[in-house]
Amino acid sequence: MGGIVPRSPGKKELEQLAAIRRLCHWLAVDDETWEKTAAVARWCREKGVAVPMSDVLIFSCAQRHGVALLEKDSHFGLIAKAAGTEPALE
């Protein structure tokens, strides 16, 4: 019986994640953000735009808080187009 067993992050990985967390500004994912996410997901579906739900959540959170995203993922432009908004992207 074989398979892949997920492993726990090691000390070095945990330290790297902690360092990244200290560099980033964390935004609240509140009820309004979830409502925006649902609306944006619906617009994407209506326009035939297939994107990961995690990207829709990230996009919606950025829009909700009025912040720019620094990204290299083409999904965010597709989401913005489906939502009929200017992307909050840089």
N, C-alpha and C positions, 0 to 999 in steps of 0.2 A: 504494500500500500504506500504510494508515494503522494507527494503534494507539496505545496508551498506553504510554509508556516510563517506568518508574519512575525517579525522580530521587534522587540522594543527598541526605541532609540537609545543609543549609547550616550555616555556623558558628553562627548565632544559634540554630537548632534544636538543634544539639549542645550548646550552652551551656545551653539550657532543660532538656534531658534530663538533663544532668549536675547541674543544680540540684535537679531533682525527685529524682534518685537519692540525693543527699546528705540529703534530707528524710525519706526512707523507710527503714524497717528491713527489710532483705532477709532472707528465710527460706530455709533450705536445702530443696531438693527432693531428698530422699534416697530410698532404696529403699522405706522404710516409707511415705513420702508417695505414691509411685507405686502401691504395693499398696492403700493406702486409696482412691486415685483409681479404680483398677480396680473395687474393691468398690462404691463409690458410683455409678459409671457403670452397673454391673450392676443396682443397686437402682432407679436411675432408669429404665432400660430395662424392668425387670420391672413397674414401676408406670405405664408409658406416658408418662413425663415426658421430653419432648424439650428438651434444653438443650445449649448449646455445651460441647464437651469442655474448652475453656479455663476455663470457669466451674467445671466439676467439679474441675479441677486446683487452681484458686485456693481453692475451698471446702475441699477436702481438705487442702491445705497449711495453711490457717488452723486447721482442726480438729486436725491433727497437732501443731501448735505451740501450741495453746490461746490463739489470739489472735482478737480481734474484727475483723470486716471493716467498713469504712465504705464503703457502696455505695448505689446507687440502681437496682439491677438486680433485677427480680422473679425472675430465674432462681435466685438464691441461696435464697430462701424455698421455692421448688419443690424444689430439691435437698435442703434440710434436711428437708422433709416426706417425700420419698421415702426418705431415709436414716434416718428415724425419730429424728432428733436435734433438739435445740434449736439453731437457727442461732447461730453465733458471729458475730452481726451487730449493728451499732449504726446 
